[in-house]
Amino acid sequence: MKLWGGRFTKPTNQLVEEYTSSIQFDQRLVEEDIRGSLAHVRMLGKCGILRSEEVDTITNGLQRIQERVLAGEVEFSIAHEDIHMNIEKLLIEEVGTVGGKLHTGRSRNDQVALDMHLFVRRCTVDVIQGLTTLRQTLIAKAEDHIDTILPGYTHLQRAQPVRLGHHLLAYVDMFGRDVERLQDSYKRVNTLPLGAGAIAGSTFPIQREHVANELGFSRLYENSMDAVSDRDYLVEFLSCASMIMIHLSRLSEELILWSSEEFGYIELDDAFCTGSSMMPQKKNPDVPELIRGKVGRVIGHGVSLLTTLKALPLTYNKDMQEDKEGIFDTVDTLMGALALTAPMIEGMKVNKEKMRENAEGGFTNATDLAEYLVTKGVPFREAHAVVGKLVLHCIERKKSLLELSLQEYQSAHPLIEKDIFTRLSLEVVTDAREAGCGTARVRVVEAIQKKEKEISNERHWIKHAQT
């Protein structure tokens, strides 16, 4: 007999049970479900809806069930559909008919909403913690390579020289925005839906504030219909996760390119690479390749949920059961990628010499030569044309700009003087970009100090959220 089966005259078709059951995946919410039920039953006792001895019996029963679940002694059944009904059925078996009073004043609609809020709230903190660890790792690597110079690229062509520390700090900023987005969405995740009932609220004199305080929620839903049908916070989480995965993918792409023989900028630790079953010389960057490949599934989960929600009337509909698998898979995919990327960055070896060689050989200081002429009063467009011809001259003679003679320079423009050889050195070129957010050494050092303060603030936020 189903716990909701009083109105029915036939048992549920077996195919229907198998198709509609969610216990195969939502059993993952068991701790959230029991935690929410404990807070709910204590509130019922506080409000005088249940007697104190009933509260104690149900509380003790739920705690024993949790212990059995954690010990692997419980087998959930699709006959009881989902984690909520499975726990209630186990409770009734554990403590008797008084267990049926647990559901007083609530519905599965607000119960499942509560479980998902609790789950995503916890996962949001976990993801922020993972991002903070990755940011700290990137900052440490940037500090190690303040004076390592490589070509910066536009259109995947060598553009201007930059410090590797500056390059890595770009990802620190990307992941910092991800932290900000999650912290902002956390406000909406941290909203209590329990007390909304199935759709219209409860006739019992419940105290939602008591449950909110016990579970650490900072806000309550103001409308019962919105409370049971809102999935915006899940869409936000999936959106944030998609953006994080895109950032991880961009970083992974550079690790893949840089570790190739054609670039030779880095070598990934053997622990994060695999070999070929046929070619014994191969060392494949499988970890960053998989991270890059898994972006699609996370983005897909976001699109899937948006598509599910797009035409749903208020309030709860069974379609909403489809919100969970995508969330669970996203959390696993994202946390796995974060957990692997930090030690992969920490363990990678940097080929400083190859980076510098490419920065010196790719005319990355050509813009500085043009700007040198501008400081002599030459209009920029004229200076641009002069330097362009000089670059062509170098290409034809297989020289770099620093390998030209003063005579060659002055034949291109008479205002070029001997100091040009100092002005075009990589250290001078990078340090000349001192204004604003440039790659000058002093700016990189300042940025590292600033980011370390951000990390400290993030860790404080995490500690507060966990308590």
C-alpha positions, 0 to 999 in steps of 0.5 A: 500500500502506497503512503498516498494510496487511500484514494486508489483501487489498483496497484501502480503498474510496474512499468509506471513505478520503474519510469516515475521512480527517482530513488535511483538518484535522489537517494543522494539527498538522504542526509539533507532529507533527514536533516530537514525532517529533524528540524521539521519535527522539532518545530512541530513539537515547539508549536504544540502540534506534536507531543514531546514524547512523539517528537523524541520518538520520531527524532530518535527513529530518524537518527537511527535510520541515518546511522543505518544508511551511513553503515550501508544497511538500508536498501531503498525501494522503487516501490516507495518512489523517492528518498522522501517516501522511503525514509518515511516508510522506514521511520514507520517500520522503525517507530510504529504509526507515530512515524506517520505524524512526521509529515504533518504540516508539510508536503513532498513538494516543499520537502523536495524543495528544501532538500535541493536548497540544502544540497545546492547550498552545501555544494555552492560552498564546496565549489567556492572552496575548490575555486579558492584553492585553485586561485591560490595555486595559480597565485603561487605559480604566478609569484614563482614566475614574475620574471618569466617572459613569454609571448602573449597571443592574439589570434594565436599569433605572437603579439606582445611579451608578457610576464607569465605571472601576469598571464596566470593572474588573468585566470585568477581574475576569471575564477574570482568572478566565478566566486562572486557569481556563486556568492551572489546566487548563494543568497537565493539558494539560502531561502527556506521553502518549507512551510509552503505545503503542497501549494497554498501553505499550512492550516497548522500553526507552524513556525517557519522561522524556527526551521530557518534558524535551525537549518541556517537559512537567512530568508524565507519564501514569501509566496507558497506557490513560488516556494514549491515551484521555484527552480531559478536557483538551480538554473543559476547554479548550472549557469555558474557551473557552466561558466566555471567549466568554460574557464577551466576549459580555456586554461586546459586548452593552453596547457594542452597547447603549451605542453606540445612539442610545437610550443614546448612551454611546459611539461605536465607531471606524469601523474596527470598524463597517460600513454598510448596503447600503440605508440610508446613515445606518447605522453598525452594530456588526457586530464585537461583534454577531458576537462575541455570535453566535459564542458558540453555536458554541464552546459547541456544540463543547464539547457535541459533544465531551462527547457523543462521549465519553459512552459510549466504552469504553477505550481509543482509538476512531475517534470520538475523531478528532472532537475536532480540528475543534471545537478548531481552530475554537474556537481560531480563533473565540476568538483572533479575538474577543480580537484584535478586542475589545482595539483596539475598547475602546481606540478607543471614544469615551466620551460623559461628558456623556450618562452623567452626564445619565442618572445624574442624571436616573434617581433613582440617588441614591434609595437614598442618600436612604433611607440618609440617613434611616437615619442619622437613626434612621429604620427602613430600611423606613420610609425606603424608603417615604418616598423611594418617595413622593418619587420618585413626587412627582418623576415627577409634576412631572418633577423630579429629587431634586436639583431638589426644594426643602428644603420639599418634602423636609421635607414628606416627612420633618422629619428631612431637612435642608439638607445633603441637597443635598450628600449626593445629589450624584453624587460624594458618592454614589459616594464614599460606597461606600468599604467593601469592593469599592464604586465609591468613587474611592479603591477604584477607584484601589486596584483599578487598582493591584492589577490592574496587578500581576496583569497583571505576574504574568500576563506573567511566567507567559506568559514562563515557559510560552513557554520 
